[in-house]
Amino acid sequence: MERPNDGRVANNGSFVLNDWLFGEGLKGVFCAIGKDGTVLIRHRFEANLLNAGISPGGAFAVCQTCNTDNDDGGQLCCFDLASGSLLWKAEPETGWAEEYSFDVGGRSLNLHYSKLGAFRYSLRTGSFEDRERWLDHRIVYGNGFDLLTIAQERMRQLTDVPPEEQIRAILELLQTALTRGLNDYPN
């Protein structure tokens, strides 16, 4: 490996590493290696790698890529280490996680965020299982820019004649956004 980073080790001795590579351009290689040194996964991305994780038993691994203007940008990728295959690749609604945990029995991958908590994705399909709880947490703990984004999302969902309570809820979000730092950036 040229520039190994963000190593994680499973209880069975298997481990994952992100190779950030040398040279120009956005690129990286995600590697999973068995306890005997066998390469289980070697997946090249046309994006920089952000971080990685591996399940305690060494059955699954994940990595997340940074933003690019190609199909590899901003993706969360989940690998089955036993079969050596990519299970799924998706752009997580919750954005870049700080760390990962696995509930293999419950078949979920948890993405962790210091201010918002942990949110579940299906380990097998990548579907987001905690969407409603995430939306609630974004409103309670989000900064002004997060609240502005939520208000914009809700405005796009309005019908031609929206109910007054929806309009009031959006205005309250915008008012709170101003008190949480959005007003510091008048542009």
BALOBA-1460 file (C-alpha; in Angstrom, 3 decimals):
// residues 187
<rec num="1" residu="m" x="0.000" y="0.000" z="0.000"/>
<rec num="2" residu="e" x="1.207" y="3.500" z="-0.812"/>
<rec num="3" residu="r" x="-0.520" y="5.516" z="1.918"/>
<rec num="4" residu="p" x="-2.462" y="3.260" z="4.333"/>
<rec num="5" residu="n" x="-4.977" y="5.100" z="6.516"/>
<rec num="6" residu="d" x="-7.967" y="4.581" z="8.778"/>
<rec num="7" residu="g" x="-7.264" y="0.975" z="9.771"/>
<rec num="8" residu="r" x="-9.833" y="-1.029" z="11.722"/>
<rec num="9" residu="v" x="-9.472" y="-4.558" z="13.132"/>
<rec num="10" residu="a" x="-12.200" y="-7.155" z="13.749"/>
<rec num="11" residu="n" x="-12.197" y="-9.553" z="16.700"/>
<rec num="12" residu="n" x="-11.153" y="-12.407" z="14.377"/>
<rec num="13" residu="g" x="-7.997" y="-10.545" z="13.264"/>
<rec num="14" residu="s" x="-9.288" y="-9.452" z="9.850"/>
<rec num="15" residu="f" x="-8.757" y="-5.770" z="9.147"/>
<rec num="16" residu="v" x="-9.519" y="-2.980" z="6.693"/>
<rec num="17" residu="l" x="-7.381" y="-0.127" z="5.410"/>
<rec num="18" residu="n" x="-7.932" y="2.797" z="3.076"/>
<rec num="19" residu="d" x="-5.050" y="3.384" z="0.698"/>
<rec num="20" residu="w" x="-5.033" y="7.089" z="-0.139"/>
<rec num="21" residu="l" x="-2.450" y="6.578" z="-2.921"/>
<rec num="22" residu="f" x="0.130" y="9.093" z="-4.124"/>
<rec num="23" residu="g" x="-0.186" y="11.425" z="-7.089"/>
<rec num="24" residu="e" x="-2.727" y="13.784" z="-8.543"/>
<rec num="25" residu="g" x="-6.444" y="13.214" z="-8.825"/>
<rec num="26" residu="l" x="-9.227" y="11.825" z="-6.722"/>
<rec num="27" residu="k" x="-8.627" y="8.154" z="-6.046"/>
<rec num="28" residu="g" x="-8.257" y="5.520" z="-3.380"/>
<rec num="29" residu="v" x="-8.283" y="1.782" z="-2.751"/>
<rec num="30" residu="f" x="-10.283" y="0.078" z="-0.015"/>
<rec num="31" residu="c" x="-8.723" y="-3.166" z="1.225"/>
<rec num="32" residu="a" x="-9.968" y="-5.884" z="3.555"/>
<rec num="33" residu="i" x="-7.387" y="-8.445" z="4.643"/>
<rec num="34" residu="g" x="-7.944" y="-11.720" z="6.482"/>
<rec num="35" residu="k" x="-6.010" y="-12.674" z="9.606"/>
<rec num="36" residu="d" x="-3.819" y="-14.953" z="7.469"/>
<rec num="37" residu="g" x="-2.900" y="-12.082" z="5.120"/>
<rec num="38" residu="t" x="-5.316" y="-13.070" z="2.343"/>
<rec num="39" residu="v" x="-6.738" y="-10.087" z="0.450"/>
<rec num="40" residu="l" x="-10.529" y="-10.346" z="0.840"/>
<rec num="41" residu="i" x="-11.435" y="-7.083" z="-0.920"/>
<rec num="42" residu="r" x="-9.410" y="-4.697" z="-3.035"/>
<rec num="43" residu="h" x="-11.762" y="-2.081" z="-4.483"/>
<rec num="44" residu="r" x="-10.499" y="0.969" z="-6.346"/>
<rec num="45" residu="f" x="-12.493" y="4.217" z="-6.295"/>
<rec num="46" residu="e" x="-12.233" y="7.325" z="-8.437"/>
<rec num="47" residu="a" x="-12.780" y="9.344" z="-5.246"/>
<rec num="48" residu="n" x="-10.816" y="10.026" z="-2.081"/>
<rec num="49" residu="l" x="-11.669" y="7.697" z="0.794"/>
<rec num="50" residu="l" x="-13.028" y="9.234" z="3.983"/>
<rec num="51" residu="n" x="-13.178" y="6.408" z="6.518"/>
<rec num="52" residu="a" x="-13.868" y="2.714" z="7.019"/>
<rec num="53" residu="g" x="-15.311" y="0.165" z="9.414"/>
<rec num="54" residu="i" x="-15.471" y="-3.599" z="9.943"/>
<rec num="55" residu="s" x="-17.970" y="-5.717" z="11.856"/>
<rec num="56" residu="p" x="-16.753" y="-7.298" z="15.123"/>
<rec num="57" residu="g" x="-16.814" y="-10.808" z="13.644"/>
<rec num="58" residu="g" x="-15.137" y="-9.713" z="10.421"/>
<rec num="59" residu="a" x="-18.053" y="-10.652" z="8.145"/>
<rec num="60" residu="f" x="-18.823" y="-7.170" z="6.786"/>
<rec num="61" residu="a" x="-16.924" y="-3.970" z="6.070"/>
<rec num="62" residu="v" x="-17.797" y="-0.446" z="4.934"/>
<rec num="63" residu="c" x="-16.037" y="2.555" z="3.524"/>
<rec num="64" residu="q" x="-17.239" y="6.007" z="2.615"/>
<rec num="65" residu="t" x="-15.962" y="8.192" z="-0.205"/>
<rec num="66" residu="c" x="-15.619" y="11.949" z="-0.415"/>
<rec num="67" residu="n" x="-17.501" y="14.048" z="-2.952"/>
<rec num="68" residu="t" x="-16.569" y="13.938" z="-6.629"/>
<rec num="69" residu="d" x="-18.446" y="14.576" z="-9.852"/>
<rec num="70" residu="n" x="-18.505" y="10.870" z="-10.792"/>
<rec num="71" residu="d" x="-20.424" y="7.781" z="-9.639"/>
<rec num="72" residu="d" x="-17.963" y="7.089" z="-6.813"/>
<rec num="73" residu="g" x="-18.508" y="10.434" z="-5.066"/>
<rec num="74" residu="g" x="-20.220" y="10.626" z="-1.671"/>
<rec num="75" residu="q" x="-20.923" y="6.899" z="-1.496"/>
<rec num="76" residu="l" x="-21.234" y="4.508" z="1.419"/>
<rec num="77" residu="c" x="-20.165" y="1.044" z="0.291"/>
<rec num="78" residu="c" x="-20.862" y="-2.189" z="2.159"/>
<rec num="79" residu="f" x="-18.894" y="-5.367" z="1.465"/>
<rec num="80" residu="d" x="-19.515" y="-9.033" z="2.317"/>
<rec num="81" residu="l" x="-16.041" y="-10.255" z="3.258"/>
<rec num="82" residu="a" x="-16.905" y="-13.967" z="3.091"/>
<rec num="83" residu="s" x="-17.881" y="-13.737" z="-0.581"/>
<rec num="84" residu="g" x="-15.479" y="-10.908" z="-1.374"/>
<rec num="85" residu="s" x="-18.252" y="-8.848" z="-2.953"/>
<rec num="86" residu="l" x="-19.742" y="-5.387" z="-2.854"/>
<rec num="87" residu="l" x="-23.232" y="-5.746" z="-1.353"/>
<rec num="88" residu="w" x="-24.406" y="-2.213" z="-2.104"/>
<rec num="89" residu="k" x="-23.314" y="1.329" z="-2.759"/>
<rec num="90" residu="a" x="-25.497" y="4.340" z="-1.914"/>
<rec num="91" residu="e" x="-25.329" y="7.991" z="-0.986"/>
<rec num="92" residu="p" x="-26.433" y="8.064" z="2.664"/>
<rec num="93" residu="e" x="-29.112" y="10.628" z="3.505"/>
<rec num="94" residu="t" x="-27.363" y="11.285" z="6.790"/>
<rec num="95" residu="g" x="-24.118" y="12.337" z="5.095"/>
<rec num="96" residu="w" x="-20.573" y="11.445" z="6.140"/>
<rec num="97" residu="a" x="-20.470" y="9.342" z="9.283"/>
<rec num="98" residu="e" x="-17.793" y="9.745" z="11.918"/>
<rec num="99" residu="e" x="-17.780" y="6.023" z="12.700"/>
<rec num="100" residu="y" x="-19.717" y="2.796" z="12.146"/>
<rec num="101" residu="s" x="-21.063" y="-0.062" z="14.214"/>
<rec num="102" residu="f" x="-22.682" y="-3.279" z="13.090"/>
<rec num="103" residu="d" x="-25.616" y="-5.251" z="14.453"/>
<rec num="104" residu="v" x="-25.143" y="-8.370" z="12.358"/>
<rec num="105" residu="g" x="-27.940" y="-10.245" z="14.172"/>
<rec num="106" residu="g" x="-30.311" y="-7.328" z="13.642"/>
<rec num="107" residu="r" x="-28.947" y="-6.919" z="10.120"/>
<rec num="108" residu="s" x="-28.166" y="-3.245" z="10.461"/>
<rec num="109" residu="l" x="-25.274" y="-0.900" z="9.930"/>
<rec num="110" residu="n" x="-25.247" y="2.115" z="12.227"/>
<rec num="111" residu="l" x="-23.755" y="5.424" z="11.137"/>
<rec num="112" residu="h" x="-22.634" y="7.548" z="14.098"/>
<rec num="113" residu="y" x="-22.581" y="11.360" z="14.394"/>
<rec num="114" residu="s" x="-21.309" y="13.199" z="17.471"/>
<rec num="115" residu="k" x="-24.213" y="15.651" z="17.715"/>
<rec num="116" residu="l" x="-27.074" y="13.659" z="16.188"/>
<rec num="117" residu="g" x="-26.485" y="10.094" z="17.408"/>
<rec num="118" residu="a" x="-26.554" y="6.839" z="15.430"/>
<rec num="119" residu="f" x="-28.874" y="5.936" z="12.557"/>
<rec num="120" residu="r" x="-29.603" y="2.507" z="11.061"/>
<rec num="121" residu="y" x="-29.248" y="1.346" z="7.494"/>
<rec num="122" residu="s" x="-30.059" y="-2.175" z="6.321"/>
<rec num="123" residu="l" x="-26.882" y="-4.226" z="6.236"/>
<rec num="124" residu="r" x="-28.135" y="-6.256" z="3.264"/>
<rec num="125" residu="t" x="-29.698" y="-3.543" z="1.065"/>
<rec num="126" residu="g" x="-28.485" y="-0.153" z="2.293"/>
<rec num="127" residu="s" x="-32.027" y="1.150" z="2.808"/>
<rec num="128" residu="f" x="-32.331" y="3.870" z="5.446"/>
<rec num="129" residu="e" x="-34.317" y="2.516" z="8.407"/>
<rec num="130" residu="d" x="-34.244" y="5.505" z="10.780"/>
<rec num="131" residu="r" x="-35.406" y="8.289" z="8.468"/>
<rec num="132" residu="e" x="-38.135" y="9.741" z="10.718"/>
<rec num="133" residu="r" x="-35.905" y="9.764" z="13.805"/>
<rec num="134" residu="w" x="-33.121" y="11.373" z="11.757"/>
<rec num="135" residu="l" x="-35.468" y="14.117" z="10.527"/>
<rec num="136" residu="d" x="-36.555" y="14.832" z="14.098"/>
<rec num="137" residu="h" x="-32.933" y="14.954" z="15.324"/>
<rec num="138" residu="r" x="-31.923" y="17.327" z="12.517"/>
<rec num="139" residu="i" x="-34.544" y="19.824" z="13.697"/>
<rec num="140" residu="v" x="-33.656" y="19.529" z="17.379"/>
<rec num="141" residu="y" x="-29.862" y="19.519" z="17.014"/>
<rec num="142" residu="g" x="-29.172" y="20.985" z="13.561"/>
<rec num="143" residu="n" x="-27.424" y="24.251" z="12.875"/>
<rec num="144" residu="g" x="-28.959" y="27.129" z="10.925"/>
<rec num="145" residu="f" x="-27.847" y="25.731" z="7.569"/>
<rec num="146" residu="d" x="-29.373" y="22.311" z="8.352"/>
<rec num="147" residu="l" x="-32.665" y="23.973" z="9.236"/>
<rec num="148" residu="l" x="-32.595" y="26.069" z="6.066"/>
<rec num="149" residu="t" x="-32.123" y="22.868" z="4.035"/>
<rec num="150" residu="i" x="-35.062" y="21.219" z="5.819"/>
<rec num="151" residu="a" x="-37.254" y="24.279" z="5.184"/>
<rec num="152" residu="q" x="-36.290" y="24.230" z="1.495"/>
<rec num="153" residu="e" x="-37.080" y="20.501" z="1.267"/>
<rec num="154" residu="r" x="-40.490" y="21.093" z="2.840"/>
<rec num="155" residu="m" x="-41.194" y="24.035" z="0.534"/>
<rec num="156" residu="r" x="-40.521" y="21.824" z="-2.506"/>
<rec num="157" residu="q" x="-43.084" y="19.335" z="-1.191"/>
<rec num="158" residu="l" x="-45.877" y="21.908" z="-0.825"/>
<rec num="159" residu="t" x="-48.981" y="21.632" z="-2.967"/>
<rec num="160" residu="d" x="-50.477" y="24.551" z="-4.933"/>
<rec num="161" residu="v" x="-52.611" y="25.547" z="-1.932"/>
<rec num="162" residu="p" x="-50.646" y="24.371" z="1.109"/>
<rec num="163" residu="p" x="-52.339" y="24.093" z="4.511"/>
<rec num="164" residu="e" x="-51.619" y="27.006" z="6.793"/>
<rec num="165" residu="e" x="-49.994" y="24.787" z="9.445"/>
<rec num="166" residu="q" x="-47.365" y="23.625" z="6.925"/>
<rec num="167" residu="i" x="-46.526" y="27.217" z="6.068"/>
<rec num="168" residu="r" x="-46.273" y="28.120" z="9.767"/>
<rec num="169" residu="a" x="-43.990" y="25.131" z="10.440"/>
<rec num="170" residu="i" x="-41.650" y="26.214" z="7.630"/>
<rec num="171" residu="l" x="-41.595" y="29.800" z="8.917"/>
<rec num="172" residu="e" x="-40.767" y="28.512" z="12.427"/>
<rec num="173" residu="l" x="-37.894" y="26.480" z="11.000"/>
<rec num="174" residu="l" x="-36.548" y="29.559" z="9.220"/>
<rec num="175" residu="q" x="-36.904" y="31.662" z="12.367"/>
<rec num="176" residu="t" x="-34.980" y="29.055" z="14.379"/>
<rec num="177" residu="a" x="-32.358" y="28.842" z="11.610"/>
<rec num="178" residu="l" x="-31.694" y="32.552" z="12.064"/>
<rec num="179" residu="t" x="-31.077" y="32.070" z="15.786"/>
<rec num="180" residu="r" x="-28.723" y="29.119" z="15.116"/>
<rec num="181" residu="g" x="-26.161" y="30.996" z="13.107"/>
<rec num="182" residu="l" x="-27.718" y="31.431" z="9.672"/>
<rec num="183" residu="n" x="-28.035" y="35.161" z="10.346"/>
<rec num="184" residu="d" x="-24.209" y="35.342" z="10.665"/>
<rec num="185" residu="y" x="-23.970" y="34.729" z="6.880"/>
<rec num="186" residu="p" x="-26.235" y="37.254" z="5.184"/>
<rec num="187" residu="n" x="-25.298" y="36.045" z="1.676"/>
